[in-house]
Amino acid sequence: MTTPGRRGRVPAVSDADIRRVARALLVEQGPEAVTLRAIARTLGITAPALYRYYASRDELVGTLRSDICVDLAAELAADLTELPDDGVVQLFAICKGFRQWALRHAREFTLVFASPAGDNPSAMRQFDEPFGRVFLGAAGRLLAAHDIVTPAPEAIPHGLREDLVKFQSELLAVLGEDGPDFPAEKLDLGVTYLMIQFWARLYGHVTLEVFGNYPMPLGDPDALFDATLVELARSIGLAGS
């Protein structure tokens, strides 16, 4: 804890100090522990002093979410440097890396992926941020090099079509920024629908495991996760990873 100086003197703190303490509170005690009062107490200042940097706890938590996503993206991107330039290999390596990170960083996962976002979009809605780009970069390479088995147009629920069209446009914009040669025709509505389903299954599996909510005890959770990836690959016409 920072010790206050002579009477009336407020300890000098920086934005980096605030974020460091907020992250430590998150890791050690969980999202609920990240409060302006707790941060101020640790830094040896008054809570109102923090308002020079953040207008509210929600704003601070939004910054913390972004920091975590940047760190996660950097970790996943570093793993990819050891792999061949193959979208299939890279995408499934990212899936495995995401799960491993979530299991090692359960409280950070909870804040970013399993807490109400409020005014802060969830990590996977921020496609132009580092974390989203890591996933989309590998997905774009996969789509450019492989023909994906997609559902027939009539198999796509009518109630989802309008949302999927908007989602498709957002994805194309980001993929176009990352690589102007990306063939836009590869990302049709069926592929967009599959991408949503793919993420939902991956996210659901990881969330169940992080929170210990499997319906039965698992002696080898790696086997179930690997089998899930194989089934996901098979469902889109790939042999697996």
C-alpha contacts under 8 A as a table, 3 or more apart, distances in Angstrom:
res1	aa1	res2	aa2	distance
1	M	41	R	7.92
1	M	42	T	5.05
1	M	43	L	5.79
1	M	44	G	6.57
2	T	11	P	7.47
2	T	42	T	6.71
2	T	43	L	5.02
2	T	44	G	5.12
3	T	11	P	7.61
3	T	43	L	7.81
3	T	44	G	5.83
4	P	9	R	7.02
4	P	10	V	6.43
4	P	11	P	5.71
4	P	44	G	5.88
4	P	45	I	7.49
5	G	8	G	7.81
5	G	9	R	5.64
5	G	10	V	6.88
5	G	11	P	6.48
6	R	9	R	5.60
10	V	45	I	6.46
11	P	43	L	7.89
11	P	44	G	6.93
11	P	45	I	6.63
13	V	17	D	6.05
13	V	18	I	7.42
13	V	43	L	7.55
14	S	17	D	5.10
14	S	18	I	6.51
15	D	18	I	5.11
15	D	19	R	6.24
15	D	53	Y	6.68
16	A	19	R	5.18
16	A	20	R	5.99
17	D	20	R	5.10
17	D	21	V	6.21
18	I	21	V	5.32
18	I	22	A	6.08
18	I	39	I	6.85
18	I	43	L	7.92
19	R	22	A	4.98
19	R	23	R	6.02
19	R	60	L	7.97
19	R	64	L	6.82
20	R	23	R	5.22
20	R	24	A	6.23
21	V	24	A	5.01
21	V	25	L	6.16
21	V	39	I	6.22
21	V	42	T	7.44
21	V	43	L	7.91
22	A	25	L	5.19
22	A	26	L	6.22
22	A	34	V	5.76
22	A	35	T	7.89
22	A	39	I	6.33
22	A	64	L	7.57
23	R	26	L	5.04
23	R	27	V	6.19
23	R	34	V	7.99
23	R	64	L	7.05
24	A	27	V	5.18
24	A	28	E	5.96
25	L	28	E	5.23
25	L	29	Q	5.59
25	L	30	G	6.77
25	L	31	P	7.80
25	L	33	A	6.00
25	L	34	V	5.85
26	L	29	Q	5.52
26	L	30	G	4.47
26	L	31	P	5.14
26	L	32	E	7.76
26	L	33	A	6.38
26	L	34	V	5.97
26	L	107	R	6.58
26	L	108	E	6.98
27	V	30	G	5.93
27	V	105	H	7.72
27	V	107	R	5.89
27	V	108	E	6.73
29	Q	32	E	7.65
29	Q	33	A	5.85
30	G	33	A	5.70
30	G	34	V	7.42
30	G	107	R	5.57
31	P	34	V	5.56
31	P	107	R	6.91
31	P	108	E	7.96
31	P	110	T	7.61
31	P	111	L	6.04
32	E	35	T	7.32
33	A	38	A	7.26
34	V	38	A	6.84
34	V	39	I	7.20
34	V	61	V	7.92
35	T	38	A	5.27
35	T	39	I	6.26
35	T	57	R	6.50
36	L	39	I	5.13
36	L	40	A	5.99
36	L	47	A	5.84
36	L	50	L	7.15
36	L	57	R	6.32
37	R	40	A	5.15
37	R	41	R	6.09
37	R	46	T	7.62
37	R	47	A	5.24
38	A	41	R	5.08
38	A	42	T	6.25
39	I	42	T	5.20
39	I	43	L	6.24
39	I	47	A	7.77
40	A	43	L	5.09
40	A	44	G	5.94
40	A	45	I	5.03
40	A	46	T	5.52
40	A	47	A	5.10
40	A	49	A	7.93
40	A	50	L	7.18
41	R	44	G	5.07
41	R	45	I	6.17
41	R	46	T	7.04
41	R	47	A	7.68
42	T	45	I	7.85
45	I	49	A	6.80
46	T	49	A	5.52
46	T	50	L	7.49
47	A	50	L	5.56
47	A	51	Y	7.54
48	P	51	Y	5.46
48	P	52	R	7.89
49	A	52	R	6.02
50	L	53	Y	5.56
50	L	54	Y	6.23
51	Y	54	Y	4.83
51	Y	55	A	5.24
51	Y	56	S	7.16
52	R	55	A	7.45
54	Y	57	R	7.26
54	Y	59	E	6.11
54	Y	60	L	5.98
55	A	59	E	6.50
56	S	59	E	5.31
56	S	60	L	6.59
57	R	60	L	5.05
57	R	61	V	6.05
58	D	61	V	5.03
58	D	62	G	6.08
58	D	118	G	7.73
58	D	119	D	7.82
59	E	62	G	5.05
59	E	63	T	6.44
60	L	63	T	5.15
60	L	64	L	6.24
61	V	64	L	4.86
61	V	65	R	6.07
62	G	65	R	5.07
62	G	66	S	6.33
62	G	120	N	5.83
63	T	66	S	5.09
63	T	67	D	6.23
64	L	67	D	5.05
64	L	68	I	6.26
65	R	68	I	5.23
65	R	69	C	6.25
65	R	111	L	7.05
65	R	112	V	5.58
65	R	123	A	7.98
66	S	69	C	5.09
66	S	70	V	6.18
67	D	70	V	5.17
67	D	71	D	6.29
68	I	71	D	5.11
68	I	72	L	6.11
68	I	108	E	7.12
68	I	112	V	7.67
69	C	72	L	5.03
69	C	73	A	6.02
69	C	112	V	7.78
69	C	123	A	6.94
69	C	130	P	7.13
69	C	131	F	5.65
70	V	73	A	5.12
70	V	74	A	6.15
70	V	129	E	7.92
70	V	130	P	5.87
70	V	131	F	6.36
71	D	74	A	5.11
71	D	75	E	6.25
72	L	75	E	5.13
72	L	76	L	6.24
72	L	101	W	7.59
72	L	131	F	6.75
73	A	76	L	5.17
73	A	77	A	5.93
73	A	130	P	5.64
73	A	131	F	4.51
73	A	134	V	6.41
74	A	77	A	5.08
74	A	78	A	6.04
74	A	130	P	7.85
75	E	78	A	5.21
75	E	79	D	6.45
76	L	79	D	5.14
76	L	80	L	6.48
76	L	94	I	6.30
76	L	97	G	6.37
76	L	98	F	7.52
76	L	134	V	7.42
77	A	80	L	5.10
77	A	81	T	6.72
77	A	134	V	6.68
78	A	81	T	5.45
78	A	82	E	7.60
79	D	82	E	5.91
79	D	83	L	7.41
80	L	83	L	5.20
80	L	84	P	7.97
80	L	90	Q	6.39
80	L	93	A	7.66
80	L	94	I	7.90
81	T	84	P	7.89
83	L	86	D	7.86
83	L	89	V	7.53
83	L	90	Q	6.93
84	P	89	V	7.47
84	P	90	Q	7.73
85	D	90	Q	7.47
86	D	89	V	5.46
86	D	90	Q	6.07
86	D	138	A	7.99
86	D	141	R	7.00
86	D	142	L	7.05
87	G	90	Q	5.05
87	G	91	L	5.79
87	G	138	A	4.91
87	G	139	A	6.29
87	G	140	G	7.34
87	G	141	R	4.64
87	G	142	L	4.01
87	G	143	L	7.76
87	G	145	A	7.69
88	V	91	L	5.30
88	V	92	F	6.31
88	V	138	A	7.48
88	V	139	A	7.84
88	V	141	R	7.94
88	V	142	L	5.45
88	V	240	G	7.91
88	V	241	S	6.87
89	V	92	F	5.58
89	V	93	A	6.10
89	V	241	S	5.84
90	Q	93	A	4.97
90	Q	94	I	6.10
90	Q	138	A	5.89
91	L	94	I	5.09
91	L	95	C	6.40
91	L	135	F	6.87
91	L	138	A	5.21
91	L	139	A	6.28
91	L	142	L	7.73
92	F	95	C	4.93
92	F	96	K	6.32
92	F	229	L	7.33
92	F	241	S	6.18
93	A	96	K	5.10
93	A	97	G	6.01
94	I	97	G	4.88
94	I	98	F	5.91
94	I	135	F	7.13
95	C	98	F	5.18
95	C	99	R	6.38
95	C	202	L	7.36
96	K	99	R	5.23
96	K	100	Q	6.24
97	G	100	Q	5.08
97	G	101	W	6.03
98	F	101	W	5.14
98	F	102	A	6.12
99	R	102	A	5.09
99	R	103	L	6.26
99	R	206	V	5.81
100	Q	103	L	5.24
100	Q	104	R	6.31
101	W	104	R	5.15
101	W	105	H	5.91
102	A	105	H	5.05
102	A	106	A	5.42
102	A	108	E	7.78
102	A	109	F	5.54
102	A	206	V	7.39
102	A	210	V	6.77
103	L	106	A	5.52
103	L	209	E	7.84
103	L	210	V	5.67
105	H	108	E	5.38
105	H	109	F	6.03
106	A	109	F	4.99
106	A	110	T	6.07
106	A	210	V	6.34
107	R	110	T	4.90
107	R	111	L	6.35
108	E	111	L	5.20
108	E	112	V	6.27
109	F	112	V	5.32
109	F	113	F	5.49
109	F	114	A	6.80
110	T	113	F	5.53
110	T	114	A	4.55
110	T	115	S	6.02
111	L	114	A	6.00
111	L	115	S	5.30
112	V	115	S	6.49
112	V	117	A	7.86
112	V	122	S	6.80
112	V	123	A	6.64
113	F	122	S	6.76
113	F	123	A	6.97
114	A	207	T	7.90
117	A	120	N	5.04
117	A	121	P	5.90
117	A	122	S	5.96
118	G	121	P	7.49
121	P	125	R	5.94
121	P	126	Q	6.60
122	S	125	R	5.37
122	S	126	Q	6.78
123	A	126	Q	5.49
123	A	127	F	7.90
123	A	131	F	7.10
123	A	132	G	7.00
124	M	127	F	6.32
124	M	131	F	7.63
124	M	132	G	5.75
125	R	132	G	7.69
126	Q	129	E	5.48
126	Q	132	G	6.28
127	F	130	P	7.87
127	F	131	F	7.69
127	F	132	G	4.56
127	F	133	R	6.08
127	F	136	L	7.86
127	F	170	E	7.93
127	F	171	L	7.42
127	F	174	V	6.79
128	D	132	G	6.46
128	D	133	R	6.24
128	D	174	V	6.36
129	E	132	G	5.62
129	E	133	R	6.19
130	P	133	R	5.09
130	P	134	V	6.30
131	F	134	V	5.38
131	F	135	F	6.88
132	G	135	F	5.42
132	G	136	L	6.14
133	R	136	L	4.97
133	R	137	G	5.59
133	R	174	V	7.79
134	V	137	G	5.26
134	V	138	A	6.54
135	F	138	A	5.55
135	F	139	A	6.18
136	L	139	A	4.83
136	L	140	G	5.81
136	L	171	L	7.93
136	L	175	L	6.94
137	G	140	G	5.14
137	G	141	R	6.38
137	G	175	L	7.09
137	G	178	D	7.14
138	A	141	R	5.15
138	A	142	L	6.19
139	A	142	L	5.02
139	A	143	L	6.12
140	G	143	L	5.13
140	G	144	A	6.06
140	G	175	L	6.61
140	G	182	F	7.15
141	R	144	A	5.16
141	R	145	A	6.28
142	L	145	A	5.40
142	L	146	H	5.91
143	L	146	H	5.37
143	L	147	D	6.81
143	L	148	I	7.09
143	L	186	K	6.27
143	L	187	L	7.56
144	A	182	F	6.52
144	A	183	P	6.54
144	A	186	K	6.84
147	D	237	G	7.87
148	I	191	V	7.42
148	I	236	I	5.50
148	I	237	G	5.86
148	I	238	L	7.66
149	V	235	S	7.52
149	V	236	I	4.82
149	V	237	G	5.23
150	T	190	G	5.27
150	T	191	V	5.97
150	T	194	L	7.17
150	T	236	I	6.77
151	P	155	A	5.97
151	P	156	I	7.09
151	P	190	G	5.79
152	A	155	A	5.29
152	A	156	I	7.21
152	A	190	G	7.31
153	P	156	I	5.65
153	P	190	G	6.83
154	E	157	P	7.46
156	I	160	L	7.36
156	I	161	R	7.30
156	I	190	G	7.31
156	I	193	Y	7.38
157	P	160	L	5.54
157	P	161	R	6.85
158	H	161	R	5.43
159	G	162	E	7.24
160	L	163	D	5.46
160	L	164	L	5.98
161	R	164	L	5.00
161	R	165	V	6.11
162	E	165	V	5.26
162	E	166	K	6.57
163	D	166	K	5.28
163	D	167	F	6.18
164	L	167	F	4.88
164	L	168	Q	5.88
164	L	189	L	6.81
164	L	192	T	6.68
164	L	193	Y	6.77
165	V	168	Q	5.01
165	V	169	S	6.36
165	V	189	L	6.82
166	K	169	S	5.20
166	K	170	E	6.42
167	F	170	E	5.14
167	F	171	L	6.21
167	F	192	T	7.49
168	Q	171	L	5.18
168	Q	172	L	6.14
168	Q	187	L	7.27
168	Q	188	D	7.53
168	Q	189	L	6.91
168	Q	192	T	5.95
169	S	172	L	5.15
169	S	173	A	6.23
170	E	173	A	5.24
170	E	174	V	6.56
171	L	174	V	5.33
171	L	175	L	6.11
172	L	175	L	5.05
172	L	176	G	5.85
172	L	184	A	6.79
172	L	187	L	7.46
173	A	176	G	5.16
173	A	177	E	6.41
174	V	177	E	5.13
174	V	178	D	6.39
175	L	178	D	5.14
175	L	179	G	6.08
175	L	180	P	7.64
175	L	182	F	6.86
176	G	179	G	5.17
176	G	180	P	4.80
176	G	181	D	7.41
176	G	182	F	6.33
177	E	180	P	6.22
179	G	182	F	5.67
183	P	186	K	5.69
183	P	187	L	7.81
184	A	187	L	5.65
184	A	188	D	7.82
185	E	188	D	6.02
186	K	191	V	7.71
187	L	190	G	7.81
187	L	191	V	5.62
187	L	192	T	6.39
188	D	191	V	5.42
188	D	192	T	6.29
189	L	192	T	4.97
189	L	193	Y	6.14
190	G	193	Y	5.05
190	G	194	L	6.26
191	V	194	L	4.96
191	V	195	M	6.17
192	T	195	M	5.11
192	T	196	I	6.53
193	Y	196	I	5.33
193	Y	197	Q	6.42
194	L	197	Q	5.02
194	L	198	F	5.94
194	L	236	I	7.89
195	M	198	F	4.98
195	M	199	W	6.19
196	I	199	W	5.31
196	I	200	A	6.13
197	Q	200	A	5.04
197	Q	201	R	6.22
198	F	201	R	5.37
198	F	202	L	6.20
198	F	232	L	6.97
199	W	202	L	5.06
199	W	203	Y	5.78
200	A	203	Y	5.22
200	A	204	G	5.81
201	R	204	G	5.09
201	R	205	H	6.05
202	L	205	H	5.29
202	L	206	V	6.25
203	Y	206	V	5.22
203	Y	207	T	5.98
204	G	207	T	5.16
204	G	208	L	6.16
205	H	208	L	5.30
205	H	209	E	6.35
205	H	225	F	7.55
206	V	209	E	5.15
206	V	210	V	6.06
207	T	210	V	5.16
207	T	211	F	6.19
208	L	211	F	5.50
208	L	212	G	5.89
208	L	213	N	4.83
208	L	214	Y	5.82
209	E	212	G	4.99
209	E	213	N	6.29
209	E	214	Y	6.58
210	V	213	N	7.86
214	Y	217	P	6.85
214	Y	218	L	7.86
218	L	221	P	5.60
220	D	223	A	5.62
220	D	224	L	7.20
221	P	224	L	5.26
221	P	225	F	6.35
222	D	225	F	5.16
222	D	226	D	6.02
223	A	226	D	5.21
223	A	227	A	6.08
224	L	227	A	5.08
224	L	228	T	6.14
225	F	228	T	4.99
225	F	229	L	6.38
226	D	229	L	5.15
226	D	230	V	6.30
227	A	230	V	5.04
227	A	231	E	6.19
228	T	231	E	5.12
228	T	232	L	6.15
229	L	232	L	4.97
229	L	233	A	6.12
229	L	240	G	7.03
229	L	241	S	7.70
230	V	233	A	5.11
230	V	234	R	6.13
230	V	239	A	7.45
230	V	240	G	4.92
230	V	241	S	6.98
231	E	234	R	4.99
231	E	235	S	6.02
231	E	240	G	7.72
232	L	235	S	5.12
232	L	236	I	6.73
232	L	240	G	7.83
233	A	236	I	5.55
233	A	237	G	6.44
233	A	238	L	4.86
233	A	239	A	6.08
233	A	240	G	4.79
233	A	241	S	7.61
234	R	237	G	5.06
234	R	238	L	5.11
234	R	239	A	5.79
234	R	240	G	6.46
235	S	238	L	7.38
